[in-house]
Amino acid sequence: MPIVNIQVTREGNTPGTKSVTAEEKARIIAGVSNILLEVLNKPLASTFVVIEEVDLENWGWGGLPVEEYRKQLSAAKPS
C-alpha cells in the first residue's frame, strides 16, 4: 500500500489562481498513481496520494524564505 506525500508551495500556476487547482491536483494524483502501477505493479486501489500546500512564508530554500531566495536568484541571472 504505497502512500505518496507531495508538498508544494501554495501559489497559483495560472493567472487568477492562488493555489494548485483541483484539476491540477487530480492530474498529479492520477499521474503518480499510474507511475506506481507501471513501475512497481501497485494497484490503483491500494495507492494513496496526499497533496499538501504550504504557504510561501512557511517554506525555506537555501537558508532563506522562498520568496527572498527567488528574488536573489532572479537578480543573479544575467539578462
PDB file of N, CA, C and O in Angstrom:
ATOM      1  N   MET A   1       0.841  -1.168   0.000  1.00  0.00           N
ATOM      2  CA  MET A   1       0.000   0.000   0.000  1.00  0.00           C
ATOM      3  C   MET A   1       0.894   1.241   0.000  1.00  0.00           C
ATOM      4  O   MET A   1       1.292   1.708   1.067  1.00  0.00           O
ATOM      5  N   PRO A   2       1.211   1.773  -1.160  1.00  0.00           N
ATOM      6  CA  PRO A   2       2.030   2.982  -1.207  1.00  0.00           C
ATOM      7  C   PRO A   2       1.250   4.208  -0.734  1.00  0.00           C
ATOM      8  O   PRO A   2       0.072   4.386  -1.042  1.00  0.00           O
ATOM      9  N   ILE A   3       1.950   5.039   0.021  1.00  0.00           N
ATOM     10  CA  ILE A   3       1.423   6.343   0.409  1.00  0.00           C
ATOM     11  C   ILE A   3       2.438   7.370  -0.063  1.00  0.00           C
ATOM     12  O   ILE A   3       3.589   7.358   0.372  1.00  0.00           O
ATOM     13  N   VAL A   4       2.016   8.249  -0.945  1.00  0.00           N
ATOM     14  CA  VAL A   4       2.908   9.257  -1.513  1.00  0.00           C
ATOM     15  C   VAL A   4       2.492  10.616  -0.967  1.00  0.00           C
ATOM     16  O   VAL A   4       1.344  11.033  -1.122  1.00  0.00           O
ATOM     17  N   ASN A   5       3.433  11.303  -0.327  1.00  0.00           N
ATOM     18  CA  ASN A   5       3.186  12.653   0.184  1.00  0.00           C
ATOM     19  C   ASN A   5       3.883  13.652  -0.723  1.00  0.00           C
ATOM     20  O   ASN A   5       5.084  13.544  -0.970  1.00  0.00           O
ATOM     21  N   ILE A   6       3.131  14.618  -1.216  1.00  0.00           N
ATOM     22  CA  ILE A   6       3.674  15.648  -2.100  1.00  0.00           C
ATOM     23  C   ILE A   6       3.428  17.000  -1.447  1.00  0.00           C
ATOM     24  O   ILE A   6       2.295  17.336  -1.102  1.00  0.00           O
ATOM     25  N   GLN A   7       4.487  17.767  -1.280  1.00  0.00           N
ATOM     26  CA  GLN A   7       4.352  19.116  -0.740  1.00  0.00           C
ATOM     27  C   GLN A   7       4.688  20.111  -1.838  1.00  0.00           C
ATOM     28  O   GLN A   7       5.702  19.987  -2.524  1.00  0.00           O
ATOM     29  N   VAL A   8       3.820  21.095  -1.988  1.00  0.00           N
ATOM     30  CA  VAL A   8       4.039  22.169  -2.956  1.00  0.00           C
ATOM     31  C   VAL A   8       3.753  23.491  -2.267  1.00  0.00           C
ATOM     32  O   VAL A   8       3.005  23.547  -1.291  1.00  0.00           O
ATOM     33  N   THR A   9       4.355  24.552  -2.782  1.00  0.00           N
ATOM     34  CA  THR A   9       4.040  25.863  -2.233  1.00  0.00           C
ATOM     35  C   THR A   9       2.642  26.274  -2.680  1.00  0.00           C
ATOM     36  O   THR A   9       2.210  25.949  -3.786  1.00  0.00           O
ATOM     37  N   ARG A  10       1.949  26.987  -1.812  1.00  0.00           N
ATOM     38  CA  ARG A  10       0.596  27.447  -2.119  1.00  0.00           C
ATOM     39  C   ARG A  10       0.697  28.714  -2.950  1.00  0.00           C
ATOM     40  O   ARG A  10       0.801  29.823  -2.425  1.00  0.00           O
ATOM     41  N   GLU A  11       0.664  28.522  -4.247  1.00  0.00           N
ATOM     42  CA  GLU A  11       0.691  29.644  -5.182  1.00  0.00           C
ATOM     43  C   GLU A  11       0.112  29.152  -6.495  1.00  0.00           C
ATOM     44  O   GLU A  11       0.245  27.978  -6.841  1.00  0.00           O
ATOM     45  N   GLY A  12      -0.513  30.030  -7.204  1.00  0.00           N
ATOM     46  CA  GLY A  12      -1.128  29.647  -8.459  1.00  0.00           C
ATOM     47  C   GLY A  12      -0.119  29.491  -9.578  1.00  0.00           C
ATOM     48  O   GLY A  12       0.918  30.155  -9.602  1.00  0.00           O
ATOM     49  N   ASN A  13      -0.437  28.610 -10.493  1.00  0.00           N
ATOM     50  CA  ASN A  13       0.410  28.388 -11.658  1.00  0.00           C
ATOM     51  C   ASN A  13      -0.149  29.044 -12.907  1.00  0.00           C
ATOM     52  O   ASN A  13       0.522  29.129 -13.935  1.00  0.00           O
ATOM     53  N   THR A  14      -1.386  29.505 -12.805  1.00  0.00           N
ATOM     54  CA  THR A  14      -2.027  30.177 -13.930  1.00  0.00           C
ATOM     55  C   THR A  14      -2.632  31.485 -13.428  1.00  0.00           C
ATOM     56  O   THR A  14      -2.956  31.603 -12.246  1.00  0.00           O
ATOM     57  N   PRO A  15      -2.784  32.463 -14.312  1.00  0.00           N
ATOM     58  CA  PRO A  15      -3.349  33.753 -13.887  1.00  0.00           C
ATOM     59  C   PRO A  15      -4.701  33.577 -13.193  1.00  0.00           C
ATOM     60  O   PRO A  15      -5.550  32.805 -13.639  1.00  0.00           O
ATOM     61  N   GLY A  16      -4.879  34.300 -12.105  1.00  0.00           N
ATOM     62  CA  GLY A  16      -6.140  34.267 -11.384  1.00  0.00           C
ATOM     63  C   GLY A  16      -6.261  33.170 -10.343  1.00  0.00           C
ATOM     64  O   GLY A  16      -7.298  33.062  -9.690  1.00  0.00           O
ATOM     65  N   THR A  17      -5.228  32.351 -10.169  1.00  0.00           N
ATOM     66  CA  THR A  17      -5.285  31.300  -9.153  1.00  0.00           C
ATOM     67  C   THR A  17      -4.287  31.597  -8.044  1.00  0.00           C
ATOM     68  O   THR A  17      -3.231  32.189  -8.272  1.00  0.00           O
ATOM     69  N   LYS A  18      -4.648  31.172  -6.839  1.00  0.00           N
ATOM     70  CA  LYS A  18      -3.776  31.398  -5.687  1.00  0.00           C
ATOM     71  C   LYS A  18      -3.256  30.098  -5.098  1.00  0.00           C
ATOM     72  O   LYS A  18      -2.559  30.104  -4.083  1.00  0.00           O
ATOM     73  N   SER A  19      -3.593  28.993  -5.729  1.00  0.00           N
ATOM     74  CA  SER A  19      -3.123  27.692  -5.266  1.00  0.00           C
ATOM     75  C   SER A  19      -3.219  26.706  -6.419  1.00  0.00           C
ATOM     76  O   SER A  19      -3.685  27.040  -7.509  1.00  0.00           O
ATOM     77  N   VAL A  20      -2.778  25.509  -6.161  1.00  0.00           N
ATOM     78  CA  VAL A  20      -2.902  24.453  -7.162  1.00  0.00           C
ATOM     79  C   VAL A  20      -4.394  24.186  -7.344  1.00  0.00           C
ATOM     80  O   VAL A  20      -5.129  24.063  -6.364  1.00  0.00           O
ATOM     81  N   THR A  21      -4.836  24.098  -8.584  1.00  0.00           N
ATOM     82  CA  THR A  21      -6.267  23.907  -8.836  1.00  0.00           C
ATOM     83  C   THR A  21      -6.672  22.454  -8.602  1.00  0.00           C
ATOM     84  O   THR A  21      -5.825  21.562  -8.565  1.00  0.00           O
ATOM     85  N   ALA A  22      -7.960  22.231  -8.447  1.00  0.00           N
ATOM     86  CA  ALA A  22      -8.479  20.873  -8.273  1.00  0.00           C
ATOM     87  C   ALA A  22      -8.118  20.006  -9.477  1.00  0.00           C
ATOM     88  O   ALA A  22      -7.805  18.826  -9.318  1.00  0.00           O
ATOM     89  N   GLU A  23      -8.160  20.579 -10.674  1.00  0.00           N
ATOM     90  CA  GLU A  23      -7.801  19.831 -11.883  1.00  0.00           C
ATOM     91  C   GLU A  23      -6.328  19.435 -11.857  1.00  0.00           C
ATOM     92  O   GLU A  23      -5.982  18.303 -12.196  1.00  0.00           O
ATOM     93  N   GLU A  24      -5.460  20.363 -11.456  1.00  0.00           N
ATOM     94  CA  GLU A  24      -4.030  20.047 -11.376  1.00  0.00           C
ATOM     95  C   GLU A  24      -3.771  18.959 -10.342  1.00  0.00           C
ATOM     96  O   GLU A  24      -2.963  18.059 -10.571  1.00  0.00           O
ATOM     97  N   LYS A  25      -4.458  19.041  -9.203  1.00  0.00           N
ATOM     98  CA  LYS A  25      -4.301  18.014  -8.174  1.00  0.00           C
ATOM     99  C   LYS A  25      -4.759  16.656  -8.688  1.00  0.00           C
ATOM    100  O   LYS A  25      -4.101  15.645  -8.446  1.00  0.00           O
ATOM    101  N   ALA A  26      -5.875  16.630  -9.389  1.00  0.00           N
ATOM    102  CA  ALA A  26      -6.380  15.370  -9.944  1.00  0.00           C
ATOM    103  C   ALA A  26      -5.378  14.767 -10.921  1.00  0.00           C
ATOM    104  O   ALA A  26      -5.183  13.552 -10.940  1.00  0.00           O
ATOM    105  N   ARG A  27      -4.743  15.609 -11.731  1.00  0.00           N
ATOM    106  CA  ARG A  27      -3.739  15.125 -12.688  1.00  0.00           C
ATOM    107  C   ARG A  27      -2.504  14.595 -11.971  1.00  0.00           C
ATOM    108  O   ARG A  27      -1.935  13.583 -12.378  1.00  0.00           O
ATOM    109  N   ILE A  28      -2.085  15.278 -10.899  1.00  0.00           N
ATOM    110  CA  ILE A  28      -0.948  14.802 -10.109  1.00  0.00           C
ATOM    111  C   ILE A  28      -1.268  13.441  -9.499  1.00  0.00           C
ATOM    112  O   ILE A  28      -0.463  12.514  -9.582  1.00  0.00           O
ATOM    113  N   ILE A  29      -2.440  13.325  -8.889  1.00  0.00           N
ATOM    114  CA  ILE A  29      -2.841  12.067  -8.255  1.00  0.00           C
ATOM    115  C   ILE A  29      -2.878  10.937  -9.275  1.00  0.00           C
ATOM    116  O   ILE A  29      -2.353   9.853  -9.020  1.00  0.00           O
ATOM    117  N   ALA A  30      -3.492  11.180 -10.421  1.00  0.00           N
ATOM    118  CA  ALA A  30      -3.574  10.152 -11.466  1.00  0.00           C
ATOM    119  C   ALA A  30      -2.191   9.789 -11.988  1.00  0.00           C
ATOM    120  O   ALA A  30      -1.884   8.612 -12.171  1.00  0.00           O
ATOM    121  N   GLY A  31      -1.357  10.798 -12.227  1.00  0.00           N
ATOM    122  CA  GLY A  31      -0.025  10.544 -12.769  1.00  0.00           C
ATOM    123  C   GLY A  31       0.849   9.742 -11.830  1.00  0.00           C
ATOM    124  O   GLY A  31       1.489   8.777 -12.246  1.00  0.00           O
ATOM    125  N   VAL A  32       0.881  10.133 -10.565  1.00  0.00           N
ATOM    126  CA  VAL A  32       1.697   9.417  -9.578  1.00  0.00           C
ATOM    127  C   VAL A  32       1.177   7.993  -9.398  1.00  0.00           C
ATOM    128  O   VAL A  32       1.961   7.046  -9.340  1.00  0.00           O
ATOM    129  N   SER A  33      -0.130   7.845  -9.311  1.00  0.00           N
ATOM    130  CA  SER A  33      -0.718   6.517  -9.145  1.00  0.00           C
ATOM    131  C   SER A  33      -0.389   5.615 -10.326  1.00  0.00           C
ATOM    132  O   SER A  33      -0.071   4.440 -10.144  1.00  0.00           O
ATOM    133  N   ASN A  34      -0.466   6.164 -11.539  1.00  0.00           N
ATOM    134  CA  ASN A  34      -0.156   5.368 -12.725  1.00  0.00           C
ATOM    135  C   ASN A  34       1.314   4.989 -12.805  1.00  0.00           C
ATOM    136  O   ASN A  34       1.642   3.898 -13.273  1.00  0.00           O
ATOM    137  N   ILE A  35       2.204   5.866 -12.359  1.00  0.00           N
ATOM    138  CA  ILE A  35       3.631   5.526 -12.341  1.00  0.00           C
ATOM    139  C   ILE A  35       3.875   4.350 -11.395  1.00  0.00           C
ATOM    140  O   ILE A  35       4.623   3.432 -11.729  1.00  0.00           O
ATOM    141  N   LEU A  36       3.249   4.375 -10.219  1.00  0.00           N
ATOM    142  CA  LEU A  36       3.419   3.269  -9.280  1.00  0.00           C
ATOM    143  C   LEU A  36       2.835   1.973  -9.834  1.00  0.00           C
ATOM    144  O   LEU A  36       3.363   0.893  -9.571  1.00  0.00           O
ATOM    145  N   LEU A  37       1.759   2.073 -10.592  1.00  0.00           N
ATOM    146  CA  LEU A  37       1.192   0.899 -11.243  1.00  0.00           C
ATOM    147  C   LEU A  37       2.150   0.351 -12.292  1.00  0.00           C
ATOM    148  O   LEU A  37       2.413  -0.851 -12.327  1.00  0.00           O
ATOM    149  N   GLU A  38       2.671   1.222 -13.142  1.00  0.00           N
ATOM    150  CA  GLU A  38       3.559   0.799 -14.228  1.00  0.00           C
ATOM    151  C   GLU A  38       4.904   0.283 -13.726  1.00  0.00           C
ATOM    152  O   GLU A  38       5.393  -0.742 -14.201  1.00  0.00           O
ATOM    153  N   VAL A  39       5.501   0.983 -12.774  1.00  0.00           N
ATOM    154  CA  VAL A  39       6.857   0.649 -12.337  1.00  0.00           C
ATOM    155  C   VAL A  39       6.869  -0.448 -11.275  1.00  0.00           C
ATOM    156  O   VAL A  39       7.682  -1.369 -11.347  1.00  0.00           O
ATOM    157  N   LEU A  40       5.982  -0.357 -10.301  1.00  0.00           N
ATOM    158  CA  LEU A  40       6.010  -1.294  -9.173  1.00  0.00           C
ATOM    159  C   LEU A  40       4.830  -2.261  -9.153  1.00  0.00           C
ATOM    160  O   LEU A  40       4.713  -3.081  -8.242  1.00  0.00           O
ATOM    161  N   ASN A  41       3.954  -2.167 -10.155  1.00  0.00           N
ATOM    162  CA  ASN A  41       2.775  -3.029 -10.248  1.00  0.00           C
ATOM    163  C   ASN A  41       1.860  -2.885  -9.020  1.00  0.00           C
ATOM    164  O   ASN A  41       1.257  -3.856  -8.563  1.00  0.00           O
ATOM    165  N   LYS A  42       1.771  -1.654  -8.499  1.00  0.00           N
ATOM    166  CA  LYS A  42       0.906  -1.385  -7.350  1.00  0.00           C
ATOM    167  C   LYS A  42      -0.476  -0.994  -7.861  1.00  0.00           C
ATOM    168  O   LYS A  42      -0.599  -0.042  -8.632  1.00  0.00           O
ATOM    169  N   PRO A  43      -1.513  -1.710  -7.447  1.00  0.00           N
ATOM    170  CA  PRO A  43      -2.857  -1.402  -7.931  1.00  0.00           C
ATOM    171  C   PRO A  43      -3.289   0.014  -7.559  1.00  0.00           C
ATOM    172  O   PRO A  43      -2.939   0.528  -6.497  1.00  0.00           O
ATOM    173  N   LEU A  44      -4.050   0.628  -8.447  1.00  0.00           N
ATOM    174  CA  LEU A  44      -4.543   1.980  -8.190  1.00  0.00           C
ATOM    175  C   LEU A  44      -5.347   2.041  -6.892  1.00  0.00           C
ATOM    176  O   LEU A  44      -5.272   3.022  -6.152  1.00  0.00           O
ATOM    177  N   ALA A  45      -6.109   0.995  -6.625  1.00  0.00           N
ATOM    178  CA  ALA A  45      -6.973   0.983  -5.444  1.00  0.00           C
ATOM    179  C   ALA A  45      -6.193   0.929  -4.132  1.00  0.00           C
ATOM    180  O   ALA A  45      -6.754   1.207  -3.072  1.00  0.00           O
ATOM    181  N   SER A  46      -4.914   0.577  -4.190  1.00  0.00           N
ATOM    182  CA  SER A  46      -4.134   0.500  -2.948  1.00  0.00           C
ATOM    183  C   SER A  46      -3.156   1.660  -2.798  1.00  0.00           C
ATOM    184  O   SER A  46      -2.367   1.688  -1.853  1.00  0.00           O
ATOM    185  N   THR A  47      -3.202   2.614  -3.722  1.00  0.00           N
ATOM    186  CA  THR A  47      -2.270   3.740  -3.697  1.00  0.00           C
ATOM    187  C   THR A  47      -2.960   4.988  -3.159  1.00  0.00           C
ATOM    188  O   THR A  47      -4.047   5.362  -3.598  1.00  0.00           O
ATOM    189  N   PHE A  48      -2.295   5.620  -2.196  1.00  0.00           N
ATOM    190  CA  PHE A  48      -2.796   6.862  -1.613  1.00  0.00           C
ATOM    191  C   PHE A  48      -1.840   7.987  -1.969  1.00  0.00           C
ATOM    192  O   PHE A  48      -0.624   7.832  -1.857  1.00  0.00           O
ATOM    193  N   VAL A  49      -2.382   9.114  -2.397  1.00  0.00           N
ATOM    194  CA  VAL A  49      -1.575  10.293  -2.714  1.00  0.00           C
ATOM    195  C   VAL A  49      -2.121  11.452  -1.883  1.00  0.00           C
ATOM    196  O   VAL A  49      -3.313  11.759  -1.928  1.00  0.00           O
ATOM    197  N   VAL A  50      -1.232  12.087  -1.125  1.00  0.00           N
ATOM    198  CA  VAL A  50      -1.609  13.223  -0.290  1.00  0.00           C
ATOM    199  C   VAL A  50      -0.869  14.449  -0.810  1.00  0.00           C
ATOM    200  O   VAL A  50       0.359  14.444  -0.903  1.00  0.00           O
ATOM    201  N   ILE A  51      -1.609  15.490  -1.146  1.00  0.00           N
ATOM    202  CA  ILE A  51      -1.004  16.739  -1.613  1.00  0.00           C
ATOM    203  C   ILE A  51      -1.202  17.783  -0.524  1.00  0.00           C
ATOM    204  O   ILE A  51      -2.326  18.087  -0.126  1.00  0.00           O
ATOM    205  N   GLU A  52      -0.093  18.319  -0.058  1.00  0.00           N
ATOM    206  CA  GLU A  52      -0.135  19.346   0.984  1.00  0.00           C
ATOM    207  C   GLU A  52       0.395  20.644   0.408  1.00  0.00           C
ATOM    208  O   GLU A  52       1.507  20.695  -0.118  1.00  0.00           O
ATOM    209  N   GLU A  53      -0.407  21.691   0.510  1.00  0.00           N
ATOM    210  CA  GLU A  53       0.031  23.010   0.062  1.00  0.00           C
ATOM    211  C   GLU A  53       0.573  23.782   1.260  1.00  0.00           C
ATOM    212  O   GLU A  53      -0.092  23.897   2.290  1.00  0.00           O
ATOM    213  N   VAL A  54       1.775  24.303   1.114  1.00  0.00           N
ATOM    214  CA  VAL A  54       2.449  25.015   2.191  1.00  0.00           C
ATOM    215  C   VAL A  54       2.518  26.495   1.820  1.00  0.00           C
ATOM    216  O   VAL A  54       2.958  26.843   0.725  1.00  0.00           O
ATOM    217  N   ASP A  55       2.087  27.358   2.725  1.00  0.00           N
ATOM    218  CA  ASP A  55       2.175  28.799   2.477  1.00  0.00           C
ATOM    219  C   ASP A  55       3.625  29.196   2.240  1.00  0.00           C
ATOM    220  O   ASP A  55       4.537  28.648   2.860  1.00  0.00           O
ATOM    221  N   LEU A  56       3.832  30.149   1.341  1.00  0.00           N
ATOM    222  CA  LEU A  56       5.195  30.568   0.990  1.00  0.00           C
ATOM    223  C   LEU A  56       6.013  30.989   2.204  1.00  0.00           C
ATOM    224  O   LEU A  56       7.210  30.709   2.271  1.00  0.00           O
ATOM    225  N   GLU A  57       5.378  31.658   3.163  1.00  0.00           N
ATOM    226  CA  GLU A  57       6.144  32.111   4.323  1.00  0.00           C
ATOM    227  C   GLU A  57       6.586  30.953   5.221  1.00  0.00           C
ATOM    228  O   GLU A  57       7.396  31.146   6.127  1.00  0.00           O
ATOM    229  N   ASN A  58       6.060  29.756   4.974  1.00  0.00           N
ATOM    230  CA  ASN A  58       6.440  28.572   5.748  1.00  0.00           C
ATOM    231  C   ASN A  58       7.403  27.659   4.987  1.00  0.00           C
ATOM    232  O   ASN A  58       7.645  26.526   5.405  1.00  0.00           O
ATOM    233  N   TRP A  59       7.950  28.147   3.876  1.00  0.00           N
ATOM    234  CA  TRP A  59       8.821  27.329   3.037  1.00  0.00           C
ATOM    235  C   TRP A  59      10.159  28.034   2.915  1.00  0.00           C
ATOM    236  O   TRP A  59      10.222  29.195   2.511  1.00  0.00           O
ATOM    237  N   GLY A  60      11.221  27.338   3.262  1.00  0.00           N
ATOM    238  CA  GLY A  60      12.560  27.905   3.142  1.00  0.00           C
ATOM    239  C   GLY A  60      13.363  27.210   2.066  1.00  0.00           C
ATOM    240  O   GLY A  60      13.131  26.043   1.751  1.00  0.00           O
ATOM    241  N   TRP A  61      14.329  27.955   1.498  1.00  0.00           N
ATOM    242  CA  TRP A  61      15.159  27.411   0.426  1.00  0.00           C
ATOM    243  C   TRP A  61      16.502  28.119   0.514  1.00  0.00           C
ATOM    244  O   TRP A  61      16.555  29.349   0.517  1.00  0.00           O
ATOM    245  N   GLY A  62      17.550  27.384   0.584  1.00  0.00           N
ATOM    246  CA  GLY A  62      18.872  27.996   0.622  1.00  0.00           C
ATOM    247  C   GLY A  62      19.092  28.883   1.839  1.00  0.00           C
ATOM    248  O   GLY A  62      19.843  29.857   1.772  1.00  0.00           O
ATOM    249  N   GLY A  63      18.440  28.551   2.954  1.00  0.00           N
ATOM    250  CA  GLY A  63      18.596  29.328   4.169  1.00  0.00           C
ATOM    251  C   GLY A  63      17.755  30.586   4.236  1.00  0.00           C
ATOM    252  O   GLY A  63      17.919  31.392   5.152  1.00  0.00           O
ATOM    253  N   LEU A  64      16.856  30.766   3.281  1.00  0.00           N
ATOM    254  CA  LEU A  64      16.021  31.971   3.217  1.00  0.00           C
ATOM    255  C   LEU A  64      14.562  31.588   3.004  1.00  0.00           C
ATOM    256  O   LEU A  64      14.272  30.491   2.526  1.00  0.00           O
ATOM    257  N   PRO A  65      13.631  32.494   3.359  1.00  0.00           N
ATOM    258  CA  PRO A  65      12.254  32.271   2.921  1.00  0.00           C
ATOM    259  C   PRO A  65      12.234  32.188   1.387  1.00  0.00           C
ATOM    260  O   PRO A  65      12.982  32.901   0.718  1.00  0.00           O
ATOM    261  N   VAL A  66      11.400  31.338   0.845  1.00  0.00           N
ATOM    262  CA  VAL A  66      11.428  31.053  -0.589  1.00  0.00           C
ATOM    263  C   VAL A  66      11.288  32.311  -1.453  1.00  0.00           C
ATOM    264  O   VAL A  66      11.943  32.416  -2.489  1.00  0.00           O
ATOM    265  N   GLU A  67      10.456  33.254  -1.050  1.00  0.00           N
ATOM    266  CA  GLU A  67      10.289  34.464  -1.871  1.00  0.00           C
ATOM    267  C   GLU A  67      11.586  35.266  -1.943  1.00  0.00           C
ATOM    268  O   GLU A  67      11.938  35.784  -3.003  1.00  0.00           O
ATOM    269  N   GLU A  68      12.300  35.370  -0.815  1.00  0.00           N
ATOM    270  CA  GLU A  68      13.577  36.090  -0.805  1.00  0.00           C
ATOM    271  C   GLU A  68      14.617  35.349  -1.640  1.00  0.00           C
ATOM    272  O   GLU A  68      15.387  35.971  -2.372  1.00  0.00           O
ATOM    273  N   TYR A  69      14.640  34.033  -1.532  1.00  0.00           N
ATOM    274  CA  TYR A  69      15.579  33.241  -2.323  1.00  0.00           C
ATOM    275  C   TYR A  69      15.327  33.436  -3.817  1.00  0.00           C
ATOM    276  O   TYR A  69      16.265  33.613  -4.594  1.00  0.00           O
ATOM    277  N   ARG A  70      14.060  33.402  -4.209  1.00  0.00           N
ATOM    278  CA  ARG A  70      13.719  33.594  -5.621  1.00  0.00           C
ATOM    279  C   ARG A  70      14.142  34.972  -6.118  1.00  0.00           C
ATOM    280  O   ARG A  70      14.620  35.109  -7.244  1.00  0.00           O
ATOM    281  N   LYS A  71      13.966  35.994  -5.278  1.00  0.00           N
ATOM    282  CA  LYS A  71      14.395  37.345  -5.665  1.00  0.00           C
ATOM    283  C   LYS A  71      15.899  37.372  -5.908  1.00  0.00           C
ATOM    284  O   LYS A  71      16.358  37.926  -6.907  1.00  0.00           O
ATOM    285  N   GLN A  72      16.660  36.782  -5.008  1.00  0.00           N
ATOM    286  CA  GLN A  72      18.113  36.755  -5.164  1.00  0.00           C
ATOM    287  C   GLN A  72      18.514  35.948  -6.394  1.00  0.00           C
ATOM    288  O   GLN A  72      19.436  36.326  -7.116  1.00  0.00           O
ATOM    289  N   LEU A  73      17.831  34.856  -6.626  1.00  0.00           N
ATOM    290  CA  LEU A  73      18.128  34.010  -7.777  1.00  0.00           C
ATOM    291  C   LEU A  73      17.870  34.750  -9.086  1.00  0.00           C
ATOM    292  O   LEU A  73      18.683  34.683 -10.008  1.00  0.00           O
ATOM    293  N   SER A  74      16.745  35.454  -9.172  1.00  0.00           N
ATOM    294  CA  SER A  74      16.439  36.167 -10.417  1.00  0.00           C
ATOM    295  C   SER A  74      17.351  37.374 -10.599  1.00  0.00           C
ATOM    296  O   SER A  74      17.674  37.728 -11.733  1.00  0.00           O
ATOM    297  N   ALA A  75      17.776  38.015  -9.508  1.00  0.00           N
ATOM    298  CA  ALA A  75      18.693  39.156  -9.608  1.00  0.00           C
ATOM    299  C   ALA A  75      20.076  38.713 -10.068  1.00  0.00           C
ATOM    300  O   ALA A  75      20.800  39.485 -10.696  1.00  0.00           O
ATOM    301  N   ALA A  76      20.444  37.474  -9.758  1.00  0.00           N
ATOM    302  CA  ALA A  76      21.767  36.963 -10.117  1.00  0.00           C
ATOM    303  C   ALA A  76      21.837  36.462 -11.557  1.00  0.00           C
ATOM    304  O   ALA A  76      22.929  36.279 -12.096  1.00  0.00           O
ATOM    305  N   LYS A  77      20.678  36.237 -12.185  1.00  0.00           N
ATOM    306  CA  LYS A  77      20.667  35.738 -13.566  1.00  0.00           C
ATOM    307  C   LYS A  77      21.061  36.847 -14.528  1.00  0.00           C
ATOM    308  O   LYS A  77      20.587  37.977 -14.408  1.00  0.00           O
ATOM    309  N   PRO A  78      21.933  36.524 -15.488  1.00  0.00           N
ATOM    310  CA  PRO A  78      22.274  37.536 -16.497  1.00  0.00           C
ATOM    311  C   PRO A  78      21.077  37.817 -17.400  1.00  0.00           C
ATOM    312  O   PRO A  78      20.289  36.920 -17.697  1.00  0.00           O
ATOM    313  N   SER A  79      20.950  39.045 -17.823  1.00  0.00           N
ATOM    314  CA  SER A  79      19.806  39.445 -18.666  1.00  0.00           C
ATOM    315  C   SER A  79      19.971  38.970 -20.077  1.00  0.00           C
ATOM    316  O   SER A  79      19.105  39.218 -20.917  1.00  0.00           O
TER     317      SER A  79
END
